[in-house]
Amino acid sequence: MKELEGEQILWQSKNKRLLLTTHRLREMHKSFFDSTIKSIMLEELTSCELRTIRQFRFLRQALFYFLAINGAVFLLNNYLFKAELIKALFGQVHIGPQTALLLFFLSLALAAIYIALFFSAVKKVFSFYSTGMTINIQLRWLDFEERESFISQIEETKDQRHRCLYSGKQSQDQRKSD
């Protein structure tokens, strides 16, 4: 990264993916096939947010598989296997109590796996917004105080940058008026 005039690095993440300087917030993601660089100048930064992302699709899948497996056993035993066409094609078919119990425990295990996936997929994400871009960053290794401190540091740096730019503009205006 080429530094701008008077720019200093204030904070850098452990994996060097996120960088906070006196002038900008920058995210760099390099991989073998693709790389992404996002940069927001601090004067363009409009808001920031720490939010939690949950994957509710895992809960929906847990509920769906539990109800589908147990509902299928119920429907097959009580309605479908009593149909004359099924009896004519397959003979007398019935899901016994042992098999039904095995399918019930299988559906519970499957639901438990999806519920565990739901809780393990919870992410804390920093979102930084400007007028034309958003930077979303997952900082898993930081506890709440460090996350709050990071946002406060960005706010403080942005405030200092505004003061520096505003005082520089006032001094230029005074020179022009003289």
N, C-alpha and C positions, 0 to 999 in steps of 0.2 A: 504494500500500500504506500502510495506516495502521499506524504503529509503536506497539508496546505501551509501557507505562510502563518507562522505563529501558532500552529496547532500542536497540542501536546496530548499524549495518550494518558487518560485518567484511570481507565479500568479496562482489563482484558480478561475474558473468560479463560478457564483452565485449558480448554481445547482450542483456544485462539479463534473460535468461531464468531464471537461477539466482541465488539470493540466500541468503547466510548471515549471520544476525544473532546477537546474543548470546542470543536466545531460541528461534530456529527456523531451519529449512531450508525454503526456499520455491522452488517451480518455477512459472513463469508462462509459458504458451504462448498467444499471441494470434494469431488468423487472421481472415480476412474472415467466414467462416461459423461459426466455432467458437472457443471459448477454454477453456483448462483452467488451473486454479490448484490446486496441491497444496501443502500446508503440513504439516510435521511439527515438533512442538515438540521441542526437544532432549532434554528429559527422557523423551520417549516413544520416541526413536530407539533401536532395539535392536541393529542391526548395519548395517555397510556393506561393500560388496564392489566390487572392480574386476574385471570379467570381460571375456572376449573372446567375441564372438558371430560364428560362422561360418555361412554359408548352404550347408550340405552338399547342398541340393537341386540346386545348380548342378553339383556333381561327379557326382551321380547322373544328371542330364540329359546331361552330356557322355558318360558311359559308355553310357547307354541309346541315344543317337543314333548313336554310333560303332558299337555292336554291332548295332543295328537295321538301319542302312543296309548294312553289310558282310554281315550275316547274310542279309538279303533278297537281295542279289546272289548269294550262295553257294547259297541254297535255290532261287532261281529258275533258275539255270543247271544245277544238279545234279539237281533233283528235279521241280520244277513244270513246267518247259518240256518235260520228257520224258514228261509224262502225255499219254495218248491224247486225252483230252477237250480239253485246251488245244491240242494239235496240230490237232484237228478244227475247233475254233472259230477259232483265230488263225493257223493254219499253223505253219510251222517258225520259232519265235522263239528268239532267243539274245542275251544281253548280251555284246557283244564285249569283247576285252581293253582297248581304248581307253576304252570307256564305263565298264568296271569300274574302271579306274585313275582316271578322272575322278570317279566316285562315291566311291572311297577317299579321294582328296584333299579332296573336299567334306566327307566325314565327319570328316576330320582338322581341317579349318578350323572346322567347327561345334563340335567338341570343344574346340578351342583357345579359341574365343570363350567357351564356358561355363566353362572353367578360368580365363580372365582375369576373368570376372564373379565367380567364387568368390573370387579374391584381392582384387578391388577392393571386395567387399562385407563385408570383415572390419571389425568395429566394436569399439571399446573402450567399455564401458558402466559407469558408476557406478550401483550399486543401493543405495538407502538404504531400510531396512526399519523399520517400526514395527509395533505390534500389529495395526493395521487397514489400513495403506496401504504402498505401495511407490512410491518415486520412482526412475525409470530415466532417466539423463541421459547423452547422448553428448557428450563433450568431446574433439573430434578435434584441436583445436589445441594441446593440452597434451602435453608430452613426459612420460616416465615419472617424472622427479623432481618435476615440477609436479603430476602426478596424486597421487603419494605425499604430497607436501606438503599438497595439498588435503584428503586424508583425515585426515592428522595434525592439520591445523588444526581440522577438525570434531570429532575426538576430544578435542582440547585444550579447545575451546569447550564441549563437552558436559561435560567434567570440571569446568571452572570453574563452569558453570551448576549442576551437582550440589552442588558445595561451597557455592555461594551459597545455594541452597535449603536445604541441610542445616544450614548455620550459622544461617540465619534461623529455621528450625524449632526449633533448640536454644535460641535466645534467647527465642522465644515460650514454649517449655516452661518455661524458667527464670522468666520473668515470671509465668506461671500458678502456679508452685509457691511463689513469694514472696507 
